[in-house]
Amino acid sequence: MVAKRAGVSRQTVSNAANAPHLLRPETLQKVLGTIDELGYRPSHAARALRTRSTRVIGCRLLPSNYGGTGGVLDRLLHALCDAARSKGYDVLTFSVGTDDEEIGVFEDLLRRGAVDGFVLTNTHHGDVRPNWLLAEGARFVAFGRPWGRDQAAHSWVDVDGASGTRQAVEHLSALGHARVAYLGLPEGNGVGDDRYRGWHDAMAALGAPTKGLVARAEDGIASGRAMADQLLALPIQPTAFVCQSDTMALGAIRAIEDRGLRPGEDISVVGFDDSPVASLWRPRLSSVRQPIEAVAQKLVEVLLAELSGLQRKPSRDLLEPWLVARESSRRAPGRADRVSIPDVPVRVATAKTRFSN
């Protein structure tokens, strides 16, 4: 019906729906106008039979952070579903406990032709999943860098954690803080090392001390509290903490209160992720916000380019986070009058791709 009304072939109508880049702009506009006029909606089931495309993306459902903040993973999944849906795709989620189990799910979904491709999450050192997918010829894009030289032959999208912690240090330095401690994940964790590097490089650039001002442990409120307490016991206390996560930051706040000190007033704290609890805690937590919605849009964009064959070489996109300043980070004691601080994006609150090829 559409082909007859538009005066084109059925193949041209199919190309308009599935491969618009193959058509001349005037032809595409003509077909799309006819589709709108007739209220035509293609059958996804029929399309799948013709093209062997399911228009479904597979993604592992990761557990929330039970430490008390969470939010980022939920935001990613919702944003991914929205971004995929806007392109006519759906997201199939599955839950597994290990990477080997995830590979088993990959194998099953590919064998049954249940998905067109995957979004890979939670990349880490020694990750065997990318090489398995590459060996199988599967289409995928990773949220997270490869963190290894042998796994750089695939597309990825990530957030510049080093930039986030660097912004946190610069923010605190502008408030008069010189002894800024860092609470992070154990060495060898890709995300943790990235955020630590931003703190360390920023402190070095400022000529500020770093020795003895670092504590690293697994993520959690309890670990954040224990590490902060350890550093607060130093003869010369830090005047501020930059934390790997909001979870650790809340632990640091508890440690500060345990010593009869006032978070934000006596010692400042900055978290990472800007989870929902950050704006609800008292004092409200300054935190680095990840551009999750922009990440999801880019993941879908890159994956669809992979599926269409338009992606000639791996795409690597590093998006910029930004700091939201609240009451937990104030001027260092004795430097100036303390004032109430509203939610303030220290940098322009838009996601920017710093590196892409």
ZAMARGU-4260 file (C-alpha; in steps of 0.2 Angstrom, whole numbers, plus 5000, padded with zeros to 4 digits):
<rodrens>
0) 5000/5000/5000 | 5014/5012/5005 | 5024/5008/4989 | 5009/5010/4978 | 5004/5027/4985
5) 5022/5033/4985 | 5026/5027/4968 | 5041/5017/4973 | 5046/4999/4975 | 5043/4988/4990
10) 5062/4987/4993 | 5062/5006/4993 | 5049/5006/5007 | 5059/4993/5016 | 5075/5003/5015
15) 5066/5018/5022 | 5062/5008/5037 | 5078/4998/5039 | 5092/5006/5030 | 5087/5025/5026
20) 5106/5029/5022 | 5103/5019/5006 | 5090/5031/4999 | 5092/5049/4992 | 5085/5062/5004
25) 5070/5067/4993 | 5065/5048/4990 | 5066/5045/5009 | 5056/5060/5013 | 5043/5055/5000
30) 5041/5038/5008 | 5041/5044/5026 | 5028/5056/5021 | 5017/5043/5014 | 5020/5032/5029
35) 5014/5046/5040 | 4999/5049/5029 | 4993/5031/5029 | 4997/5029/5048 | 5008/5013/5043
40) 5016/5004/5056 | 5028/4990/5051 | 5027/4973/5058 | 5042/4969/5069 | 5039/4950/5068
45) 5038/4951/5049 | 5054/4962/5049 | 5063/4949/5060 | 5059/4935/5048 | 5065/4945/5033
50) 5080/4952/5040 | 5084/4940/5055 | 5084/4956/5066 | 5075/4955/5083 | 5078/4974/5087
55) 5082/4968/5104 | 5097/4973/5114 | 5104/4962/5128 | 5110/4969/5145 | 5115/4961/5161
60) 5105/4968/5176 | 5118/4972/5190 | 5113/4972/5208 | 5111/4988/5216 | 5123/4995/5229
65) 5117/4988/5245 | 5128/5000/5255 | 5114/5013/5255 | 5116/5024/5240 | 5113/5015/5223
70) 5104/5025/5210 | 5117/5025/5196 | 5113/5007/5190 | 5095/5010/5190 | 5097/5027/5181
75) 5107/5018/5167 | 5095/5004/5164 | 5080/5016/5163 | 5090/5028/5152 | 5096/5013/5141
80) 5078/5007/5139 | 5072/5025/5134 | 5086/5027/5122 | 5084/5010/5114 | 5065/5013/5113
85) 5067/5029/5104 | 5076/5020/5090 | 5063/5006/5089 | 5073/4994/5100 | 5069/4985/5116
90) 5081/4980/5130 | 5081/4962/5136 | 5089/4961/5154 | 5095/4946/5163 | 5103/4942/5180
95) 5118/4932/5183 | 5131/4931/5197 | 5147/4929/5187 | 5156/4934/5171 | 5156/4915/5166
100) 5138/4914/5169 | 5135/4929/5158 | 5145/4922/5144 | 5133/4907/5145 | 5118/4918/5143
105) 5127/4927/5128 | 5129/4910/5120 | 5111/4905/5123 | 5104/4921/5116 | 5115/4921/5101
110) 5111/4903/5097 | 5092/4907/5098 | 5094/4923/5088 | 5085/4932/5103 | 5095/4948/5102
115) 5105/4959/5089 | 5118/4964/5101 | 5124/4968/5119 | 5128/4982/5130 | 5142/4976/5141
120) 5143/4983/5159 | 5155/4983/5174 | 5171/4981/5164 | 5186/4977/5174 | 5204/4971/5173
125) 5206/4953/5166 | 5188/4954/5159 | 5186/4939/5148 | 5169/4944/5141 | 5175/4956/5127
130) 5187/4944/5119 | 5173/4930/5119 | 5161/4941/5111 | 5174/4947/5098 | 5178/4929/5094
135) 5160/4925/5091 | 5158/4940/5080 | 5144/4947/5091 | 5140/4965/5090 | 5142/4974/5107
140) 5147/4991/5115 | 5154/4992/5133 | 5150/5004/5146 | 5167/5006/5154 | 5185/5005/5147
145) 5194/4989/5143 | 5206/4992/5157 | 5219/4981/5148 | 5229/4983/5132 | 5224/4966/5125
150) 5205/4971/5125 | 5205/4988/5115 | 5198/4981/5099 | 5180/4985/5103 | 5169/5000/5106
155) 5166/5008/5123 | 5158/5023/5131 | 5164/5028/5149 | 5164/5043/5161 | 5180/5052/5165
160) 5181/5048/5183 | 5198/5056/5184 | 5191/5073/5178 | 5177/5071/5192 | 5189/5069/5206
165) 5200/5083/5199 | 5185/5094/5199 | 5182/5090/5217 | 5200/5094/5223 | 5199/5110/5213
170) 5183/5115/5221 | 5190/5111/5239 | 5206/5120/5235 | 5196/5136/5230 | 5187/5135/5247
175) 5204/5135/5255 | 5207/5117/5259 | 5225/5111/5257 | 5225/5094/5266 | 5212/5085/5256
180) 5212/5066/5259 | 5206/5053/5247 | 5195/5037/5251 | 5195/5025/5237 | 5194/5007/5231
185) 5209/4995/5232 | 5222/4997/5220 | 5219/4987/5204 | 5201/4992/5202 | 5200/5001/5185
190) 5187/5013/5190 | 5195/5016/5207 | 5212/5019/5200 | 5205/5031/5187 | 5197/5042/5201
195) 5212/5041/5212 | 5223/5047/5198 | 5212/5062/5196 | 5214/5066/5215 | 5232/5063/5215
200) 5236/5073/5199 | 5226/5088/5205 | 5234/5088/5222 | 5251/5087/5214 | 5247/5102/5202
205) 5242/5112/5217 | 5258/5108/5226 | 5247/5100/5240 | 5253/5086/5251 | 5247/5068/5247
210) 5258/5057/5258 | 5248/5048/5272 | 5231/5056/5265 | 5225/5040/5256 | 5215/5025/5262
215) 5208/5012/5251 | 5196/4998/5254 | 5180/4990/5247 | 5165/5001/5244 | 5153/5003/5258
220) 5147/5015/5272 | 5156/5005/5285 | 5173/5005/5276 | 5171/5024/5272 | 5168/5027/5291
225) 5183/5016/5296 | 5195/5024/5283 | 5190/5042/5288 | 5192/5038/5306 | 5209/5032/5303
230) 5214/5048/5294 | 5205/5059/5307 | 5216/5051/5320 | 5232/5059/5312 | 5241/5072/5322
235) 5237/5084/5308 | 5219/5080/5302 | 5214/5082/5284 | 5202/5097/5282 | 5192/5088/5268
240) 5188/5071/5260 | 5186/5067/5242 | 5178/5050/5241 | 5176/5036/5228 | 5157/5035/5230
245) 5143/5043/5239 | 5143/5027/5250 | 5160/5030/5256 | 5156/5049/5258 | 5142/5045/5270
250) 5153/5034/5280 | 5166/5048/5281 | 5152/5060/5287 | 5148/5047/5301 | 5166/5047/5306
255) 5167/5066/5307 | 5151/5066/5318 | 5158/5052/5329 | 5172/5064/5334 | 5161/5078/5338
260) 5165/5088/5323 | 5153/5095/5310 | 5153/5089/5292 | 5154/5104/5281 | 5158/5116/5295
265) 5174/5108/5302 | 5178/5095/5289 | 5171/5095/5271 | 5166/5080/5261 | 5163/5077/5242
270) 5156/5061/5235 | 5154/5053/5218 | 5139/5048/5208 | 5126/5061/5215 | 5115/5047/5221
275) 5097/5051/5227 | 5102/5052/5245 | 5115/5065/5241 | 5102/5079/5241 | 5092/5072/5255
280) 5106/5069/5268 | 5110/5083/5281 | 5121/5091/5277 | 5117/5089/5259 | 5131/5080/5250
285) 5142/5088/5237 | 5145/5075/5224 | 5151/5072/5206 | 5137/5068/5194 | 5139/5056/5180
290) 5130/5060/5164 | 5121/5043/5163 | 5107/5048/5151 | 5120/5054/5139 | 5130/5038/5141
295) 5114/5028/5137 | 5111/5038/5122 | 5129/5036/5116 | 5129/5017/5120 | 5113/5014/5109
300) 5120/5026/5095 | 5137/5016/5094 | 5129/4999/5095 | 5116/5003/5081 | 5131/5009/5070
305) 5140/4993/5074 | 5124/4983/5069 | 5122/4993/5053 | 5140/4991/5048 | 5143/5009/5048
310) 5156/5008/5062 | 5172/5006/5053 | 5183/5005/5068 | 5180/5004/5087 | 5172/5020/5095
315) 5179/5026/5111 | 5170/5040/5120 | 5174/5048/5136 | 5161/5059/5143 | 5163/5073/5156
320) 5155/5072/5173 | 5152/5088/5184 | 5152/5093/5202 | 5136/5098/5211 | 5141/5108/5226
325) 5131/5107/5242 | 5133/5111/5261 | 5145/5096/5264 | 5159/5106/5256 | 5162/5124/5263
330) 5177/5135/5266 | 5191/5128/5277 | 5189/5134/5295 | 5196/5151/5298 | 5197/5155/5279
335) 5180/5165/5278 | 5162/5166/5284 | 5153/5150/5281 | 5137/5152/5270 | 5123/5140/5265
340) 5127/5133/5248 | 5112/5128/5236 | 5114/5114/5223 | 5127/5122/5212 | 5135/5114/5197
345) 5153/5119/5198 | 5155/5116/5179 | 5142/5117/5166 | 5130/5103/5169 | 5131/5095/5152
350) 5139/5079/5146 | 5154/5082/5134 | 5163/5069/5124 | 5181/5073/5128 | 5189/5059/5117
355) 5181/5050/5103 | 5187/5042/5087
</rodrens>
